[in-house]
Amino acid sequence: MVMKRIVFALLICSFTPWWGLAQNGPVKIEEVQLSGGQTFVFLGNSITHQCLYTQYVEDYYFTRYPDRRINFVNAGISGDEAIDALNRFDSDVAQHKPDYVSILLGMNDGHYESFDHEIFNTYKQDMYKLLDRIKAIGARPVLLTPTMFDGLAAYIDKSDDLYEAEVNHYNATLAYFGAWLYQVAGENGYAYANLYTPLNEITREERKRNPKFTLIEDSIHPEEDGQMIMASSMLKGINAESSVSFIHIEAEDDDWRLFDLENGNLNKIEGGGIEFSFEANSLPWVVPPEASLGYKLAGAGSELSRETIRISGLPPGQYALSIDDKLVGTYSHIDWGEGIELQANGNTPQYKQAMEVALLNQKRNEEIVMPMRDLLAKIALAKHFALYPDDVDKEDAKELGLHKASLDEILRLSEKELKTLAEKNDLMVDQIYTINKPVAHTYLIRKAG
């Protein structure tokens, strides 16, 4: 019976409903529409604490909506289950007065064992309580399925606990958890994103070429490429906008005319070839080089960051594109007629500007957000240690100095450091919103050679 339910979970996790079914009839699935001044909290465990998928989602919004000052808060702590998120909810979530709260939990909640109803029921009840807490503060939940447990990586490593989890088919347990979240989201109209299926499907596809391929070397925590796939899946799940800009120019008698334009302002300039000035409303979504494979495997560019120019009616031949007098590529008249996509072209000035945003945000996450999460994790452990000292590993307690300092002293020093980091964070976010503004560029398309 359990295996039949797990198969069912795997099947329905592949689909996202437009409509749910509540007791009183159909419920429209909510879309996430972030406006300037709103706050989005990423609540989760170590996979959120890594500050990677959260960072890449931030990059999307920083470049797609450069005039919307959106406040993103990472609220991930390593090792957390749903009950732990509940225990720190007021201090780590509610105090930020969020408009949206995404929840990525479940990896630890299944206890790395075969599916067990008692374990699942505990997770389920705590998740219901979390949803109630989120709604009670006027925020809207965004449910994210647990990610993939890579059993093959555990098998190759054969580390004690994780190898046992692989033997017990832990990845299937997580599929069941995700299927339940799918049902809850549909019944209540919550925003929802399936992170589980894309990680599994891409891994399976890549293993046709390389049997040892993995996005999750330690079986649990996706690295940069895996987290990029997660970010892409999350954005697709919440129906994020797919187009950065679209320009369509077509032949008309002996001249050219603008046929269609999306998300920008274009002024035609007289001169040889086809020349115009264009200022987009957005920059392309790019991520640091470490996540470039994940960006490609997820199809993130074409599906979430299309920056397209189409020219109909060019005579046969090859045509060069220059932006601001610098060559960025040469394409055939057929390519131009179908539309060329520039979002992943590292030669364009808009790509370079977007990468500057991504690298600055990476620096912010590494030097500010991650240390803040580490401090908050230490505070949570210190509070637990004060109440239940026997529950905390002695080596962990020693490393964090819990045996030397009182809880009050740890809180005092940590709060002081958190305040300093928060001030640095505000300054760096100011920088991001200074360098993320699109500017006008001059485009020239002319016959090559």
C-alpha positions as CSV (number, residue, x, y, z in Angstrom):
1,M,0.0,0.0,0.0
2,V,2.8,2.4,0.9
3,M,4.6,1.8,-2.4
4,K,1.3,2.4,-4.4
5,R,0.9,5.8,-2.6
6,I,4.5,6.7,-3.4
7,V,4.1,5.9,-7.1
8,F,0.9,8.1,-7.0
9,A,3.0,10.8,-5.4
10,L,5.6,10.7,-8.1
11,L,3.0,11.0,-10.8
12,I,1.1,13.9,-9.4
13,C,4.2,15.8,-8.4
14,S,4.8,16.4,-12.1
15,F,1.8,18.7,-12.5
16,T,0.8,22.0,-11.0
17,P,-2.9,22.7,-10.8
18,W,-4.5,25.9,-11.9
19,W,-7.5,25.2,-9.7
20,G,-7.8,23.5,-6.4
21,L,-10.9,21.9,-4.8
22,A,-12.0,23.0,-1.4
23,Q,-15.0,21.9,0.6
24,N,-17.0,24.9,-0.8
25,G,-15.9,24.4,-4.4
26,P,-13.0,25.4,-6.7
27,V,-10.3,27.6,-5.4
28,K,-8.2,29.8,-7.7
29,I,-4.5,29.2,-7.3
30,E,-2.8,32.3,-6.1
31,E,0.1,33.9,-8.1
32,V,3.0,35.6,-6.4
33,Q,3.0,39.3,-7.5
34,L,5.7,41.2,-5.6
35,S,5.5,45.0,-5.5
36,G,8.0,47.5,-4.3
37,G,8.2,47.7,-0.6
38,Q,7.0,44.2,0.0
39,T,8.9,41.5,1.9
40,F,9.5,37.9,0.9
41,V,10.8,35.4,3.5
42,F,12.5,32.1,2.5
43,L,11.8,29.8,5.4
44,G,13.6,26.5,5.5
45,N,16.4,24.2,6.7
46,S,20.1,23.8,5.6
47,I,19.2,23.9,1.9
48,T,17.8,27.4,2.4
49,H,20.7,28.2,4.8
50,Q,23.1,27.6,1.9
51,C,21.9,31.0,0.5
52,L,22.0,29.7,-3.1
53,Y,18.5,29.2,-4.6
54,T,17.4,32.1,-2.6
55,Q,20.2,34.2,-4.0
56,Y,19.3,33.2,-7.6
57,V,15.7,34.1,-7.1
58,E,16.8,37.5,-5.7
59,D,18.9,38.0,-8.8
60,Y,15.8,37.4,-11.0
61,Y,13.8,40.1,-9.2
62,F,16.7,42.5,-8.9
63,T,17.2,42.5,-12.7
64,R,13.6,42.0,-13.9
65,Y,12.1,44.7,-11.7
66,P,14.9,47.2,-11.1
67,D,12.5,49.9,-9.8
68,R,10.8,47.7,-7.2
69,R,12.6,47.7,-3.9
70,I,11.7,44.2,-2.7
71,N,13.0,43.1,0.7
72,F,14.2,39.4,0.7
73,V,14.9,37.6,4.0
74,N,16.6,34.3,4.3
75,A,15.2,32.3,7.2
76,G,16.9,29.0,6.8
77,I,18.7,27.1,9.6
78,S,20.6,23.9,9.2
79,G,19.0,20.8,10.6
80,D,15.6,22.3,11.0
81,E,12.3,20.3,10.9
82,A,8.9,22.0,10.7
83,I,8.7,22.0,14.5
84,D,12.0,24.0,14.7
85,A,10.6,26.5,12.2
86,L,7.6,26.9,14.4
87,N,9.7,27.5,17.5
88,R,11.6,30.4,15.9
89,F,8.7,31.8,13.8
90,D,8.1,35.0,15.8
91,S,11.8,36.1,15.9
92,D,12.9,34.8,12.4
93,V,9.7,35.3,10.3
94,A,6.9,37.4,11.9
95,Q,9.2,40.3,13.0
96,H,9.9,41.0,9.3
97,K,6.2,41.5,8.6
98,P,6.3,39.5,5.4
99,D,3.9,39.6,2.5
100,Y,4.9,36.1,1.3
101,V,6.6,33.2,3.1
102,S,8.0,30.3,1.1
103,I,8.4,27.0,3.0
104,L,11.1,24.5,2.0
105,L,11.0,21.8,4.7
106,G,10.7,18.0,4.8
107,M,14.2,16.7,4.1
108,N,15.0,16.3,7.8
109,D,11.3,15.7,8.8
110,G,11.3,12.2,7.2
111,H,14.2,11.2,9.4
112,Y,16.0,9.5,6.5
113,E,13.9,6.4,7.0
114,S,11.4,4.4,5.0
115,F,8.0,6.0,4.8
116,D,6.4,5.9,8.3
117,H,2.9,7.2,9.0
118,E,3.7,8.4,12.5
119,I,6.7,10.5,11.2
120,F,4.6,11.8,8.3
121,N,1.7,12.8,10.6
122,T,4.0,14.8,12.8
123,Y,5.4,16.7,9.8
124,K,1.9,17.2,8.5
125,Q,0.5,18.6,11.7
126,D,3.5,20.9,12.2
127,M,3.1,22.2,8.6
128,Y,-0.5,22.9,9.2
129,K,0.5,24.9,12.2
130,L,3.1,26.8,10.2
131,L,0.5,27.7,7.5
132,D,-1.9,28.9,10.2
133,R,0.9,31.1,11.7
134,I,1.7,32.6,8.3
135,K,-1.9,33.4,7.6
136,A,-2.3,34.9,11.1
137,I,0.3,37.5,10.4
138,G,-1.4,38.5,7.1
139,A,1.2,36.8,4.9
140,R,0.6,34.4,2.0
141,P,2.4,31.0,2.0
142,V,4.3,29.6,-1.0
143,L,4.7,25.8,-0.7
144,L,7.9,24.2,-2.0
145,T,8.2,20.5,-2.3
146,P,11.2,18.8,-0.6
147,T,14.2,18.5,-3.0
148,M,15.8,15.2,-4.2
149,F,17.6,12.8,-2.0
150,D,20.3,11.3,-4.4
151,G,20.5,7.7,-3.4
152,L,23.2,6.9,-6.0
153,A,25.5,9.5,-4.4
154,A,24.9,7.9,-1.0
155,Y,25.5,4.5,-2.5
156,I,28.8,5.5,-4.0
157,D,29.9,7.2,-0.8
158,K,28.5,4.5,1.5
159,S,28.6,6.7,4.5
160,D,26.7,5.0,7.4
161,D,23.4,6.9,7.8
162,L,22.9,8.1,4.3
163,Y,23.7,4.7,2.8
164,E,20.9,3.2,5.0
165,A,18.6,6.0,3.8
166,E,19.3,5.0,0.2
167,V,18.6,1.4,0.9
168,N,15.3,2.5,2.5
169,H,14.3,4.5,-0.6
170,Y,14.3,7.8,1.1
171,N,13.8,9.7,-2.2
172,A,10.4,8.1,-2.5
173,T,9.5,9.2,1.0
174,L,10.2,12.8,-0.1
175,A,8.0,12.3,-3.1
176,Y,5.1,11.4,-0.8
177,F,5.7,14.5,1.3
178,G,5.7,16.6,-1.9
179,A,2.5,15.0,-3.1
180,W,0.7,15.9,0.1
181,L,1.9,19.6,-0.3
182,Y,0.5,19.6,-3.8
183,Q,-2.8,18.5,-2.4
184,V,-2.8,21.1,0.3
185,A,-1.8,23.9,-2.1
186,G,-4.6,22.9,-4.5
187,E,-7.3,22.7,-1.8
188,N,-6.4,26.1,-0.4
189,G,-5.3,28.0,-3.4
190,Y,-1.7,28.5,-2.1
191,A,1.1,29.2,-4.4
192,Y,3.2,26.1,-5.0
193,A,6.3,25.0,-6.8
194,N,7.6,21.5,-7.5
195,L,11.4,21.4,-6.9
196,Y,11.5,17.6,-6.6
197,T,10.6,16.5,-10.1
198,P,13.0,18.7,-12.1
199,L,16.0,17.7,-10.0
200,N,15.1,14.0,-10.5
201,E,14.3,14.3,-14.2
202,I,17.5,16.3,-15.1
203,T,19.6,13.9,-13.1
204,R,18.1,10.9,-14.8
205,E,18.6,12.5,-18.2
206,E,22.2,13.4,-17.6
207,R,23.0,9.9,-16.3
208,K,22.3,8.5,-19.7
209,R,25.6,10.2,-20.7
210,N,27.4,10.0,-17.4
211,P,26.2,7.3,-15.0
212,K,27.9,9.0,-12.0
213,F,26.4,12.4,-12.7
214,T,24.9,14.1,-9.6
215,L,23.7,17.6,-8.6
216,I,23.9,16.6,-4.9
217,E,27.3,15.1,-4.0
218,D,26.4,14.6,-0.3
219,S,22.9,13.2,-1.3
220,I,21.1,16.0,0.6
221,H,22.4,19.5,-0.3
222,P,22.3,20.5,-3.9
223,E,25.3,22.4,-5.0
224,E,25.2,25.6,-7.2
225,D,23.9,23.9,-10.3
226,G,21.2,22.0,-8.4
227,Q,20.2,25.1,-6.6
228,M,19.9,27.0,-9.8
229,I,17.5,24.4,-11.1
230,M,15.6,24.8,-7.8
231,A,15.4,28.6,-8.4
232,S,14.2,28.2,-11.9
233,S,11.6,25.6,-10.8
234,M,10.4,27.9,-8.0
235,L,10.0,30.9,-10.4
236,K,8.1,28.7,-13.0
237,G,5.9,27.4,-10.2
238,I,4.8,30.9,-9.1
239,N,4.3,32.0,-12.8
240,A,7.1,34.5,-12.9
241,E,7.3,36.5,-16.1
242,S,9.3,34.9,-18.9
243,S,10.2,37.8,-21.2
244,V,12.8,40.5,-20.7
245,S,12.2,42.2,-24.0
246,F,11.0,41.6,-27.5
247,I,11.7,43.6,-30.7
248,H,10.3,42.7,-34.1
249,I,11.3,44.7,-37.1
250,E,10.1,43.9,-40.6
251,A,10.7,45.0,-44.2
252,E,8.2,47.5,-45.6
253,D,8.8,48.6,-49.2
254,D,12.4,49.8,-49.2
255,D,12.5,50.6,-45.5
256,W,12.0,49.0,-42.2
257,R,9.3,49.4,-39.6
258,L,8.8,48.4,-36.0
259,F,6.2,45.7,-36.0
260,D,6.1,44.7,-32.4
261,L,7.8,45.8,-29.1
262,E,7.6,44.6,-25.6
263,N,9.0,45.9,-22.3
264,G,11.1,48.8,-23.5
265,N,11.4,52.0,-25.6
266,L,12.9,52.0,-29.1
267,N,13.8,55.0,-31.4
268,K,14.8,54.3,-35.0
269,I,18.0,56.0,-36.1
270,E,18.8,56.9,-39.7
271,G,21.9,55.3,-41.2
272,G,23.4,52.3,-42.9
273,G,21.9,48.9,-42.1
274,I,19.2,48.7,-39.4
275,E,20.1,51.0,-36.6
276,F,18.1,51.9,-33.5
277,S,18.4,52.9,-29.9
278,F,16.7,50.7,-27.4
279,E,16.3,50.9,-23.6
280,A,14.7,47.9,-22.0
281,N,12.7,48.0,-18.8
282,S,14.7,45.0,-17.4
283,L,18.0,43.3,-17.5
284,P,18.4,39.6,-18.4
285,W,18.4,37.1,-15.5
286,V,22.0,35.8,-15.2
287,V,23.7,34.0,-12.3
288,P,27.3,33.5,-11.2
289,P,29.5,31.2,-13.4
290,E,29.4,28.4,-10.8
291,A,25.7,27.9,-11.5
292,S,25.9,28.2,-15.4
293,L,25.4,24.4,-16.0
294,G,22.2,24.4,-13.9
295,Y,21.0,27.5,-15.8
296,K,21.5,25.7,-19.1
297,L,20.0,22.4,-17.9
298,A,16.9,24.1,-16.5
299,G,16.4,26.1,-19.7
300,A,16.2,29.2,-17.5
301,G,17.2,31.6,-20.3
302,S,14.5,30.8,-22.8
303,E,11.9,30.0,-20.2
304,L,12.4,32.9,-17.8
305,S,14.7,35.5,-19.4
306,R,13.9,35.8,-23.1
307,E,15.6,38.8,-24.7
308,T,14.6,38.5,-28.3
309,I,15.2,40.5,-31.5
310,R,13.4,39.3,-34.7
311,I,13.9,40.9,-38.2
312,S,11.6,39.7,-41.0
313,G,12.5,40.2,-44.6
314,L,16.3,40.3,-44.6
315,P,17.8,39.2,-48.0
316,P,19.7,35.9,-47.7
317,G,23.1,36.1,-46.0
318,Q,24.9,36.6,-42.7
319,Y,24.3,39.7,-40.6
320,A,26.4,41.0,-37.8
321,L,24.9,42.6,-34.6
322,S,26.8,45.3,-32.9
323,I,25.7,47.0,-29.7
324,D,27.3,50.3,-28.8
325,D,29.8,49.7,-31.6
326,K,30.9,46.3,-30.3
327,L,30.3,43.1,-32.2
328,V,28.2,40.7,-30.2
329,G,27.4,38.0,-32.8
330,T,26.8,37.1,-36.4
331,Y,23.6,35.3,-37.5
332,S,21.9,34.2,-40.8
333,H,18.8,35.8,-42.2
334,I,17.0,32.6,-41.2
335,D,18.1,33.0,-37.6
336,W,17.0,36.7,-37.7
337,G,13.6,35.7,-39.1
338,E,13.0,33.2,-36.3
339,G,14.4,35.6,-33.7
340,I,17.7,35.6,-31.9
341,E,17.9,35.4,-28.1
342,L,20.6,37.5,-26.4
343,Q,20.0,36.7,-22.7
344,A,22.9,34.3,-22.5
345,N,25.3,36.2,-24.8
346,G,28.1,37.3,-22.6
347,N,29.2,39.9,-25.1
348,T,26.2,42.2,-24.7
349,P,26.5,45.2,-22.3
350,Q,23.2,44.3,-20.7
351,Y,24.5,40.8,-19.9
352,K,27.6,42.3,-18.3
353,Q,25.6,44.7,-16.3
354,A,23.3,41.9,-15.1
355,M,26.4,39.8,-14.1
356,E,27.6,42.7,-12.1
357,V,24.4,42.7,-10.2
358,A,24.6,38.9,-9.7
359,L,28.2,39.0,-8.4
360,L,27.4,41.8,-6.0
361,N,24.5,39.9,-4.7
362,Q,26.7,36.8,-4.4
363,K,29.1,38.8,-2.3
364,R,26.2,40.1,-0.1
365,N,25.0,36.5,0.5
366,E,28.5,35.2,1.3
367,E,29.7,38.0,3.5
368,I,26.5,39.2,5.1
369,V,23.5,36.8,4.7
370,M,25.3,33.6,5.5
371,P,27.1,35.0,8.6
372,M,23.7,36.3,9.8
373,R,22.2,32.8,9.3
374,D,25.1,31.2,11.1
375,L,24.6,33.6,14.1
376,L,20.9,32.9,14.2
377,A,21.6,29.2,14.1
378,K,24.0,29.6,17.0
379,I,21.4,31.5,19.0
380,A,18.8,28.8,18.3
381,L,21.3,26.1,19.5
382,A,22.3,28.1,22.5
383,K,18.6,28.4,23.6
384,H,18.1,24.7,23.1
385,F,21.4,24.0,25.0
386,A,20.2,26.1,27.9
387,L,17.1,24.0,28.3
388,Y,18.3,20.6,27.1
389,P,22.1,20.4,27.4
390,D,22.2,16.6,26.9
391,D,20.5,17.0,23.5
392,V,23.4,19.0,22.0
393,D,26.5,17.2,20.8
394,K,29.4,18.0,23.1
395,E,31.8,18.8,20.3
396,D,29.3,21.2,18.7
397,A,28.8,22.9,22.1
398,K,32.5,23.2,22.6
399,E,33.1,24.6,19.1
400,L,30.4,27.3,19.6
401,G,31.6,28.1,23.1
402,L,28.3,27.1,24.8
403,H,30.1,25.6,27.7
404,K,32.0,28.9,28.4
405,A,29.3,31.5,28.0
406,S,25.9,32.1,29.5
407,L,22.9,32.3,27.2
408,D,22.5,36.0,28.0
409,E,26.1,36.7,27.0
410,I,25.7,34.8,23.7
411,L,22.5,36.7,22.9
412,R,24.1,40.0,23.7
413,L,27.2,39.5,21.5
414,S,25.2,38.0,18.7
415,E,22.6,40.7,18.6
416,K,25.3,43.3,18.4
417,E,26.9,41.5,15.5
418,L,23.6,41.0,13.8
419,K,22.9,44.7,13.9
420,T,26.2,45.5,12.3
421,L,25.6,42.9,9.5
422,A,22.1,44.3,8.9
423,E,23.5,47.8,8.4
424,K,26.0,46.4,5.9
425,N,23.2,44.5,4.2
426,D,21.2,47.7,3.7
427,L,24.2,49.5,2.2
428,M,24.9,46.6,-0.2
429,V,21.3,46.4,-1.3
430,D,21.4,50.2,-2.0
431,Q,24.4,49.4,-4.3
432,I,22.4,46.7,-6.1
433,Y,19.5,49.1,-6.7
434,T,22.0,51.6,-8.1
435,I,23.7,49.3,-10.7
436,N,20.6,47.4,-11.8
437,K,19.0,50.2,-13.8
438,P,18.9,49.5,-17.6
439,V,20.3,52.1,-20.0
440,A,19.8,52.9,-23.7
441,H,22.0,51.1,-26.1
442,T,22.6,51.5,-29.9
443,Y,22.0,48.5,-32.0
444,L,23.3,48.0,-35.5
445,I,22.5,45.1,-37.8
446,R,24.3,45.0,-41.1
447,K,25.5,42.4,-43.7
448,A,28.6,40.7,-42.6
449,G,31.8,40.7,-44.7
